[in-house]
Amino acid sequence: MKVLIVDDEPLARDELHYLVEQNPQVTAICEADGVVSAQQVVDKEHPDLMFLDIQLTDGSGMALAERLKSRPNHPYIVFATAYDQYALDAFKADAVDYLLKPFSQQRVNDAIKRVAKLTGPSQPAPDQQNQQTNPRLSLTNDERTIVLQKDTIFYIQTQDGMTTVWAKGGHRVVSKQSLTGLLKQLDPAQFIRIHRSFAVNLNMVSELQPSFNHTYQLTLKDGSKVPVSRSYVATVKQALGMQ
């Protein structure tokens, strides 16, 4: 299932992204920060489900939902907002669910389950366990396929629709494959997401330092420094064996 998250607050998108990617039925996650960018993503990516905030900087999420419902093959809408007074209007706009901030993993999973029932049975997923235990990772780059040993990877970064894998020996591979898709091929005991734009090889971590606004920074064995966003701090500390 392809999911689009629409919210004009980066931290809110970050936190919801984390909860959504924990659900095994989700295969891809897109993001937008407003009505205009959401419309562009819908036209280009054709998501199955949209988590939509109501009050956005450049317009109304409710108005966007009303416009989309008249289109064939429109995404199912789940409103994700801090305001409870729009619930009746939301269901008039054919919303599947209405989530109030702060979100819980259970409520997010329930919303995804509702949409999964509406979209019908999905195709069998690839054998992720075999992918994760394979010591090699294949990355498509233009017309080439570059193969890396997974244990040589330091970290992975996504930016502007491109994903960069940084590995030993100064290797830097850029691919159009999504960070979410690559993480499904990596052992979750070794590779974890630490930010909406970064994932790291835990075996390459040498130091964790506090940063500003309750965030942290990881220093890797090659001297690289990568950010840990606030919503991932607890996960990172647990993965590193910290109390």
Backbone hydrogen bonds, N-H to C=O, Kabsch-Sander energy under -0.5 kcal/mol:
donor,donor_aa,acceptor,acceptor_aa,energy
3,V,28,A,-2.7
4,L,49,L,-2.7
5,I,30,C,-2.3
6,V,4,L,-0.5
6,V,51,F,-3.1
7,D,5,I,-0.5
7,D,32,A,-2.0
13,R,9,E,-2.2
14,D,10,P,-2.5
15,E,11,L,-2.5
16,L,12,A,-2.3
17,H,13,R,-2.8
18,Y,14,D,-2.0
19,L,15,E,-1.7
20,V,16,L,-2.7
21,E,17,H,-2.5
22,Q,18,Y,-0.6
22,Q,19,L,-0.7
23,N,20,V,-1.7
26,V,23,N,-1.7
27,T,1,M,-2.5
27,T,25,Q,-0.5
28,A,1,M,-1.4
30,C,3,V,-3.2
32,A,5,I,-2.3
38,A,34,G,-2.0
39,Q,35,V,-2.3
40,Q,36,V,-1.8
41,V,37,S,-2.2
42,V,38,A,-2.6
43,D,39,Q,-2.2
44,K,40,Q,-1.8
45,E,41,V,-3.5
46,H,41,V,-0.7
46,H,42,V,-1.4
48,D,2,K,-2.1
49,L,2,K,-1.8
50,M,76,Y,-3.1
51,F,4,L,-2.9
52,L,50,M,-0.7
52,L,78,V,-2.5
53,D,6,V,-2.0
56,L,54,I,-0.8
56,L,59,G,-1.9
59,G,56,L,-1.3
61,G,54,I,-3.3
62,M,54,I,-0.5
64,L,60,S,-1.8
65,A,61,G,-2.3
66,E,62,M,-2.1
67,R,63,A,-1.9
68,L,64,L,-2.4
69,K,65,A,-1.9
70,S,67,R,-0.8
71,R,68,L,-2.1
74,H,71,R,-1.0
76,Y,48,D,-2.7
78,V,50,M,-2.9
79,F,97,D,-1.9
80,A,52,L,-2.2
81,T,99,L,-2.5
87,A,84,D,-1.1
90,A,86,Y,-2.4
91,F,87,A,-1.8
92,K,88,L,-1.4
93,A,89,D,-1.3
94,D,91,F,-1.3
95,A,90,A,-1.9
96,V,77,I,-3.3
97,D,77,I,-0.9
99,L,79,F,-3.7
101,K,81,T,-2.3
108,V,104,S,-2.1
109,N,105,Q,-2.6
110,D,106,Q,-2.4
111,A,107,R,-2.1
112,I,108,V,-2.2
113,K,109,N,-2.4
114,R,110,D,-2.1
115,V,111,A,-1.9
116,A,112,I,-2.5
117,K,113,K,-1.9
118,L,114,R,-1.3
119,T,115,V,-2.2
120,G,116,A,-0.8
128,Q,126,P,-1.5
131,Q,127,D,-1.7
132,Q,128,Q,-2.8
133,T,129,Q,-1.7
134,N,130,N,-1.1
137,L,148,L,-2.8
139,L,146,I,-2.9
141,N,144,R,-3.0
144,R,141,N,-2.5
146,I,139,L,-3.2
148,L,137,L,-2.7
148,L,146,I,-0.5
150,K,135,P,-2.9
150,K,148,L,-0.5
152,T,149,Q,-2.0
153,I,150,K,-1.6
154,F,166,W,-3.1
155,Y,166,W,-1.2
156,I,199,A,-2.8
157,Q,164,T,-2.8
158,T,197,S,-2.4
159,Q,162,M,-3.0
162,M,159,Q,-1.9
163,T,175,S,-3.4
164,T,157,Q,-3.7
165,V,173,V,-2.9
166,W,155,Y,-2.8
166,W,164,T,-0.5
167,A,165,V,-0.5
167,A,171,H,-2.6
168,K,152,T,-2.1
170,G,167,A,-0.7
171,H,168,K,-1.1
173,V,165,V,-2.4
174,V,172,R,-0.5
175,S,163,T,-3.0
176,K,140,T,-0.6
182,L,178,S,-2.2
183,L,179,L,-2.3
184,K,180,T,-1.2
185,Q,182,L,-1.6
186,L,183,L,-1.1
190,Q,187,D,-2.1
191,F,187,D,-2.9
192,I,200,V,-1.9
194,I,198,F,-2.1
195,H,198,F,-1.4
198,F,195,H,-0.8
199,A,156,I,-2.2
200,V,192,I,-2.5
201,N,154,F,-2.4
202,L,190,Q,-3.4
202,L,200,V,-0.8
204,M,201,N,-2.2
205,V,202,L,-1.3
206,S,219,T,-2.9
207,E,219,T,-1.7
209,Q,217,Q,-2.9
211,S,215,T,-3.2
215,T,212,F,-1.3
216,Y,228,V,-2.0
217,Q,209,Q,-2.8
218,L,226,V,-3.1
219,T,207,E,-2.8
220,L,218,L,-0.5
220,L,224,S,-3.0
221,K,204,M,-2.3
223,G,220,L,-2.3
226,V,218,L,-2.3
228,V,216,Y,-2.9
229,S,194,I,-2.0
229,S,227,P,-0.5
232,Y,229,S,-1.9
233,V,229,S,-0.6
233,V,230,R,-1.0
236,V,232,Y,-2.5
237,K,233,V,-2.7
238,Q,234,A,-2.2
239,A,235,T,-2.3
240,L,236,V,-1.9
241,G,238,Q,-1.3
242,M,237,K,-3.1
